[in-house]
Structure formats: structure tokens, C-alpha cells
Amino acid sequence: MPQQTPFITHSCADPVAQVTHILEVASRLNHYKDLDMLLDRLLAEARGLANADAGTIYLVENNRLVFSYVHNDTLFTRANNKHVYANVSLPMDERSIVGYAACTATPLAIDDAYSLPEGYPFSFNPGFDQKTGYHTRSILALPLMAQQGNVIGVMQIINAKDQEGRVAPFDREAQAYLPLLANSAAIAIERGIMTRELILRMMRMAELRDPTETGAHVQRVGAYVAEIYQRWATTRGLDNQEIKHTRDLLRLAAMLHDVGKVGVSDTILKKQGGLTAEEFATMQCHTLYGAELFANSTSELDALSRDVALNHHEKWDGSGYPGLPDDTFDAISSGACKSKRPKSGEDIPLAARITALADVFDALCSKRSYKEEWSDERVLDLIRDQSGKHFDPEVVAAFLDILDVIVAIRDKFK
């Protein structure tokens, strides 16, 4: 095994304050519901402790290390960052820096990635630097250990800076305290993975009934909605903490938008071609079935999921469905969910207005049993045409502002 830079627990200026701060950060991380928001916050805190320019997190999936989140202050801002959705993974072996940290459960501190001593089993891959013009130098790779002792990922902090803002090796204090943060955060990450997997399992249940309702579809819609909301809220000047809190819940709620389809007959869901008027009226009931799953809400996530499930087929101009009050479920017994009180404009919850656009975009871009996928140009023409009709004009504007991010999401979750 190569010699590693030791992680020294030493007496710093105020070690008690540092440990207390890390434990407080770990406690706050436990409040996040969405995995991406949790990883974003973890990277921000870790980089702050080390005064580092960049960082990435890889999570273990199917015995590979999957690129799951990234920060880089030199290359891009954190808001609406398409690089988060890069579709990259590495083998779970000792040939890469993060692979070695994962396989050996050993933290690595590297002073200069381009000058690794001979004899190390791993090497530095300069591909990202060559592609972007970035220059990686110092690296701190920290395994993320689950409660059972297995590695669930690796957090890699890059390019620490000294007091003059120059890139420097990670100091002893960062090497001492960041592993504590990584170990504390791993518990929250494991819970976030379980939450997302639970939602995907629910959608796999729906997929048994409706082949179009795939895990990839709901992952895309959830990510689209989170990013569109981020741009919409930032443009409106909303408080940053409010944006983070809402975005954290919104992605998960949007992933559950069509869960009510489990209550619709297979004959309708799997029918080739168009539906009759009666069949379409029955299909409309999936919004009410979904909303009923979140009745008697006990959390903000339940309430938001209900808003999305019930209202994501409402239209800005009032021509959507089911057009029922949020507390109404009577129409289910009749088997027809025909519009009673059409909702329009801002009477439709924001979460549902954003999900409506995200869902239509993804459906049009995807091949279905009854249609081929549309070209991007054709889809964008329709969305622009439906601004102020089907879709909230401000939501359309936010969507068009982040097309590069939207495309990156689509490419990641194929």
C-alpha cells in the first residue's frame, strides 16, 4: 500500500468549536428530503471548511462509482448547473483516486495530482482538465461510510486555497475534521438514497400497469421541475433559504405526479391508439386517485405531492382537468372526473404548473406506443405556442432560460 498523508487529530485553535460545528452541519443535513439537495449542501459545507474551489461526490451503484454532484467555483455557478447531470461513472477498483478511496475505505490527501509518487496503484485522470481548461492540483478524497461499515460513495474536495487565494495542499486541520463530516453525512446520504429508491419502487409498481411510467421518466420530470423552479424563483428574487427548502421537496413530489395511474384499468393504460371519450374520462381520474394517496397530509411533502398529483393536468387558460377543489374526491365514485370548477392561472398551485410543462416536454420527447418521439424543434415550438394557454408564461420563460440544463438531464436519465 502506498504511503498516505496522515490524518492528524491535533489541537487546533478551537477543536471543540470545530467538532460542534460539524455535528450541527450533520444535524441540518438530516432535514433534507431530496438526495441532490443534500449532496449540494454537503459539498458547500465541506468546501467551506477547507476553503476549497471545487468538489465532487460519487455514489456507489451496481458496483460502480457514479458521478452524482459537483461544485466548481472557477468554471460555473451552482445555480442551474448542467454539469451536475453529467453521465459519468467509474469502475469500483483501485486504479482511480476515488476508486482507491472507496475500495480501501481510506482517506487520501494529495498535494499535486500531476506529481503522484511512483508506486501508487492509482493514477490521476486529466480528462476533465483537458476538456475544460481547469487545473486540478490538491485533492482530498474521503470515503462515505454507511452505518453497516460499507462504503456508499466518495466525496472528493479539490484545490484548497491559502489566505492569499492561491491553490495549496490541504492543511492538517482540514485533513483532521473533514473525515468526521464525511462520516456524519453518510448517514443522511444513506437515508436520502432510501427515500429516492422508495419513490422509484412506487413508480415501478405503476410501470407494471402503464409501460410509459418508467423510472427514467419520473427521474427526468423530477429534475426538470427542480431546475425550472430554481430559475423561476431566482428570477423573482425569492429568499435563497426558501428556494432551497421548496426545491428539496418539489423534486420528490414531481416524481410522484402520476402515481394515481395504479387505479386505472390496464385496458385503458395499455391501449394502442387513442381513447374514446368515456375511456378518457376514466383516465382523468388518475389525478384524483393520486391525490387521495396523500389525503390527511402529515407533512409538507405529502401536501405538495397532493397538489401535484391533483392539478398537473390543469391548464393556465382553464381548459384542463379535473377542475375540482383540492378537498373534493366525490367524482371517483361516478367513474368520471369531468371538469366541475375549471382552475386557471395562479389558482393552479405553482408546483403543478411547473410539473405540467415538465411532463408534457418529456412525453413529447419520448417514444410511446401510440407515437414516435418529436424533434426538439417541434417540441419547443409547441411549448412557445402554448405559453399563456396550456402553460404559465413565467414557467415557460424559466424553462427556455435553462435549455442546456434540461438537455443534460434528459441525457443523464435515458
N, C-alpha and C positions, 0 to 999 in steps of 0.2 A: 504494500500500500504506500502511495506517495506521502511525503511529509506534508502536513496541512498546517496552515496558520492556526495557532491555538485560539480557542475561545476563552478568554481570561475573565473570570469574575473578580473584579478588583474594587478597590474603594475609590469611587469617582466623587465628583463634587457633592452630590447628594443622591446616593444609591437608593435610599428609601423612597425619595420623591419619584425617581425613575421607575422603580418597580410599581409604585402606586399608580402612576400614570398609565403604565402598560396594562395593569389589571383593570383600570377604568375603561381603557380603549376596548379591551376584550369584552367587557360587560356591555358596552354600547353596540358592539358588533352583533351581539346576540339578539338585538332588537330588529335587525334587518330580516325581511322575509325572502327577498329575491337574491339569488346567488350572485348575479353580476354586481348589484349594488354593494353587497358585502365585500366582494373582491376589490372593487373600486376604493371603498373606504379603507380596507386593509393596506392596500398599496400606498394610499395617501399617508396613512399614519406611519408606516414603515419608512417611507422615503423622508418624511419629516424628521423622524428620529435620527436618521443617518445623513440628513442633508444631501440626498441623492437626486440625480437628474431624471432617472428612469427606473422602470421595473416591470417585470412580467410575472405572471402566475401560470403555471402548468398544473392541470389536474389529471389524475390517473383515470383512464377509461380504456377498458378492454386491453389491459397490459401495455398501453401506450401513454405517453405524456402529451396531453392535448393542450395547445395554446389557448388559454381561457380569458386572460385580461392583460392589458398593457397600459403603461403611462410612459410618456417621453416628453418632457417639457421643451426640449430643443426642437423636436420635429413636429409636434402637434399639440393642440389643446385637448383637454379631457372631455369637453362638451361635444357631443355628436361626432365621436371619433370612429371613423370607419376601420381603423387598424385593430380595434377591439374584436372585429369579426373576421380576422384573418384565419383561413382554414389551414392550420399547420399542426402537425403532431410529430413526435419523436419516438423512436424505439425506447423501450424501458431497458436500457443497458448502460454500461459504464463508459461508453465511448464519447458521450457528450457531457458537458459540465452539469446540467440539470439531471441527466440520467444517472451520473455517478452519485450525486447527492441523494437521489431517490433510492437507488439500489443499495447503497451502503448506509442510508439514514444518517449521513454525515454532513454537517455544515461545511461549506468551502468558502474560504476568503482568498480571493485572487487579486493581487496588486496590479498586474498588467496582463490582460487577456492575450496580447500578442507576443508575450515573452514568457510562456509557460516553461518551467524547468523540464529537462529531459527526464524520461522515466514515468511520467504521468500516463495513466491508461486513457485519459480523456483528452480531447482537443477542443479548441475554440473554433466555431463555425463563423467566418466573417461575412456570410452571405447577406445578412440584413444590413451590415455596414456598407457593403459594396453597392447594394441596391439603393440605399437612402442617403449615403454620404455621411452617416453618423460615425463616430469613433468610440467604440466601447473600450474602456480601459479597466477600471476596477469593478469587481463583481463579488457579491455576497450571495451565495446560493444556500437556501435554508429549506430542508425537508419539512413538510407539513405532516405531523404525526397524529393519527386518529387515536381515540381512547383505547382501542384494542391493540395499539402498538404498530399498526400497519401505516405505511406512507400513502397519503391520499393525494399528494401533489408536491410541488416545489415552488417557493417564492424566490425570485431572483431580483436582487436590488443592484442597480447599475450606476456607476460613475458618481461616487461620493465627491463632495466638494469641500474645500477648506474655507477658511474665513474670507479669503480673497476671491472666492468663486472659482478657483482652479480645480480641475479634476485631480483627485488624490486617492490613495488607498483608504479603505475603511478603517477608522480608528478603533482602538481597543474597546471603547465604550459601546460603539455600535455592534461590534462583534460579541460583546457580552450580553447585551439586552435584546437585540433583535430575535435571537432564538426563543427567548421567553415569549415575545409577542407572537411568533410563528406558532409555537406550541399551544398558546392560549386561543389563537384564532382558529386553529384547525378544528376545534370542537364546533364552532359556529359554522364553519365551511361544511363540515360533515352534515350538520342539520339542514343547511341550505340545499345541499345535494339531495338529501332525502325528500325535502319539500318539492323540489322540481321533479324528482323521479315519481313521486306520488301523483302529481298532476299529469305527467306523461302516461302513467299507468291508467289513470282515469280516461285519458284520451284514447289509449289503446283499446279500452273497453268500448268506447264509442266507435272506434275504427272497425270493430267486428260487425257493427251494424251499418256503418257508412264508410266505404273504402276511401272516400275523398278526405276523411277527417284523420289525417295521419299525424304522427308525432312531429315530423318536419314542418307540416303546415302550421301547427299551433306554436311551435318554436319561432317560426318566422313571424307570425302575426303578433305574438307577444313582444318580440324585439322591435318590430316596426312601430308598434304602439308606444313603447317606452321612448324610442328615439324621436318620434313625431311630437309626443308630449313635451319632451325636453326642449325641443326647438320652439314650440308654441309658447311654453311657459317662460322661457328665457326672453323671447321677443316681447312678451307682455311685462317683463320686469318683475316677475314674481320672486319672492324671497327664496334664496338658494336652499335653505333647510326645508322649506315647504315643497320645493321641486323634488328634492331627494326623497322625502317621505312619500309623496304621491307616486313618484316613478317606481319606488320599491314595491308598492302594492299593485300598480297598474299592469305591469308586465304579467304577473301571475293571473290577475283577473281576466286579462285579454286572452290568455291561453285557454281559459275555460268557456269562451264565448258560445261554443256550440255543443256543450256537454248535454243539453236537453234533447239532442237527437236520439239519445238512447230510448226515449219514449215514443219514437215514431216507427211505424211499421217498416220492416225490411222491403216489402213490396214497393213502397214509395222511395225509400232511400236508395235502393239499388236499381231502380227502373231506368232502362235505357231510353233516352229521348225526353221530351217534355212531359210535364204533369198536366192532368185535367184540372179544371177549376176546383173540383172537390178535393182532389189529392193535394193541390197547392194550399188549400185552406187548412188541411190537416198538417201539412209540413210547417205552416206558420206557427203551429202550437209548440214547436221545439223551443221557441223563446220563452214560453210560459213554463214548460217543463223544467228548463234550465233555471229560471228564476225561482221556482218552487224549491229547488235543491238548496237554495240559500235563504229560505224563509226563516224567520226568527233569528236573524243575524246576531251573532255574538262577538263579532269583530269588524274592524274597518274593511278587512279583506273580504269577508262574507258580503257586506253591504255593497262594496264596489263590484264584486262578481255578480251579484244580483242585478245591479244597474246595467252591466254589460250584457248579460245573458238575455234580459228582457228587452233591451232597447237597441241592440246593434243592427236591427233591420229597419229602424225608423229612419226617415229621410228629412233633411233640412227643410224641404218645402211642404212637409206634412203628408206625403203620399206613401209612407212606409207602413210597416205593421209591427206589432199587433195593435198599437194605438190604444193601449189600456193603461189605467192608472197603475202606479207601481205596486199598490197593495191589492190589486184585483187578480183573482185566479179563477173566477166563476166560469170563464169561457171554456175551460178544459172539459168540463162535463158535457158540453154540447158538441165537442169534436170539431168545432170551427172557431178560429180565432180571428174572425173578420174585424176590421177596424171599427172601434166604437168612438174613441176620442183621439183622433189623429194628433200625434205630437209633432212639433215643428220647432225649428230654430233652437234657441237655448233652453227650451223646455226639455229637450233631449239631453240627458247627462253627458258631460264632456267625454267621459271615458267611452261611452257608447258611440259618440260622434267620431272619435278617433278610430275605434275598432271597426266601425262601418267602412271607412276608407281602406284600412289595412287589410281587411278581409276581402273586399272586392278586388283590390290590387292583386293579392296573392291568388285568388281564384282565377282571375283573367290570365295571369302569367303561367298558370299550371294547366297541364293536360287533364281533361276529365273524360269520363265515359261518353259524354254527350257533346264534347267539343275538343278542338285542338287548342294548344296554348296560343295566346295572342302575342304579337310582336310588341316590344316596349313602346314603340312609337304609337301604335294603335291604342294601347292601354292608357298612355299619358294623354293622348288626345281626348279619350272618353272622360278621364278624370277632370281635365280642364273644362270640358263642356258641361260636366255635372256639378261644377262649383256653383253653389247657390241653389242647386236643385236637389240632387241626392246628398251632396256633401257640404259641410260647413266651409265657407270660403277661407277662413283663417286656418283651418286644419289642412286644406289643400295647399295653401301657401307654405305652411311649415313642412309638409311632405315634399314639395318641389324644391325647397331650400336644401334638403339633405338627401338628394337622389343618390349621391355617391355612397352614403351610408346604407341606404335601402338596398342598393345593388350588392354591397358587401354582405349584408345579412342574407340575402337570397342565395348568394354563392356559398355561404357557410353551411346553411341548413338545407341541403339538397335532398 
